[in-house]
């Protein structure tokens, strides 16, 4: 009886094992024949070759139609892994000018699915990119000796001007992360890495096409399958027109030669960025071809950080240019009245043992001469009064209102420029000071922020945008580099008017103060040199001398011109340049002259040459 029971159990176990084996076998067949395309690829690869047709990348023009970036032919070496056989590796490497070690590493990288997620040994893979016509010609002659390899025509970027590298950006080989993020790309494709090449990648890249080629039994190409019926042509990328004026850009780069800093100019009515200079800069052609990685590493190691776009990534104390934003907040909150000489200045602000220095001028002052002479005391008193005003209930609540005002004017957060890497700057809130001072502070404690110092940080773009907002008398459009995309509309953010909380009428008082700084009345006006540089233009300006704990102060200028119907708003920031009138004003004036008149006057041309020949590195000036 026990033996029969054991036999019965074994029979069921054997049957169960057989069923499992058959089920696994059927599942595998289903996977191979239905779910997996591995065998289909194998069969198709014997009969067809799908050859990718790469589109030409969109060209880039400046606002006047001058070609900035275009395409030149280049060539890639591609291969189908399963077709590579009996390869004379040494001859192959000599032909391409590489080592056997480099060959083996490249082959390993291509087959590594972590680095090349879309790898299949039935499909075309990229071995080497961006060969010149001469290099390709040598390889072409020996191509018959290297089965499985072919030549793919591509393009590389060329630059018409050695200028605007930070704005234009560059392209490079797609990374693993980028491959995983977008199935448009395969290993060896190029993608925008920086600047507008990155921001507008999906417009510039176009759409790939494909040629379906027929093979014979020996794998030789016989022509297009079905006379090209299944071919799909590549669609070229969209051309971009920038708001940039390349002549203005080049002048700005020349003026900042051997200096560290930035110049940003904006067309107030549209938000178009007319120039965006970051110094030191670099030749954009260094980022072309197979030397891109090597050159990038060299630039990255440079202690002056030429890869850093200081216009949007550099955060600085705005200095006295920030007094215009302060005045707008004080007017809006009814802390000051434009025509009243409210506050005294005895060579500075002095109260309860605290002293903030100022240069000599008439006292007491009202708003317009306070802006024209850049009176520190006036704005210190204004902030002290606002943070102590009983209507807010506490300094914390008053500072919250103050911060909200500054944020509405474009500070403290990213503006949203169409370039990667924009920094937000910093506008402190009540929590910042509560943590530092344990909740016990007042206007005197934080008085330095009244003159754009202390914890205040802004990018040159944000300061230029303040100038554009004042020029427009109370509104701005988010600054942007691209003016037009072929056949497409810009993002709505670059077409929408943004309005700060400040009433429009208050901006007229700021304009009067900035005009007085140039016109030279009252005595002590800080931008008088602008009247000499632009005798036929009613320009408006505001200087800044930003304190620098690490060396000589920074020279800053913000202005716009003409006063009515303004065409350009600009900021100049020269690190370690000293007084705002030393470098900021003359550089700003020269840039305005170039843009408004199309060229510099003879005298201004001589000044531009003098400034471009000066060197300022970490506070040491040489002539």
MOVEN-V532226 format. One record per helix or strand of 3 or more residues. SS is the DSSP state (h for helix, s for strand). FROM is the first residue (numbers start at 1). TO is the last residue. If there is no record, write none. Layout:
# MOVEN-V532226
ss	from	to
SS	FROM	TO
SS	FROM	TO
This chain:
# MOVEN-V532226
ss	from	to
h	2	35
h	38	47
s	48	53
s	67	80
h	81	83
h	89	96
h	100	111
s	124	131
h	133	141
h	143	145
s	149	159
h	165	168
s	171	173
h	176	181
s	190	192
h	195	199
h	201	204
s	209	215
s	221	224
h	225	228
s	240	242
h	246	255
s	261	266
s	272	279
h	284	287
h	289	301
h	310	313
h	319	332
s	348	351
s	354	357
h	367	373
h	376	388
h	390	392
h	395	408
h	430	437
h	447	451
h	460	471
s	482	485
h	492	494
h	504	519
h	528	533
s	540	546
s	554	561
s	568	574
h	584	597
h	602	612
s	615	617
s	620	622
